[in-house]
Amino acid sequence: MSDPLLTDRLGAVLDALERIPDRFDGIEAPTDFLATKQGVDRMDAICMVLIAAGEALEQIDRK
């Protein structure tokens, strides 16, 4: 994988991971994720970002 492409992909992963703390706003305890539909949606969004980041890093590792 070329350096500019690698840099772009790692930058995209970093941007996605940096959004995660914003999704924790208003969450005081783990049970807050399950207390409301909005909490479940936040947990789902955080998990999806982590999964996508992991898959992107795995693709980078393969090349």
Secondary structure, DSSP 4 states (H G I P E B T S, - for coil): --HHHHHHHHHHHHHHHHTHHHHTTT--STTHHHHSHHHHHHHHHHHHHHHHHHHHHHHHHH-
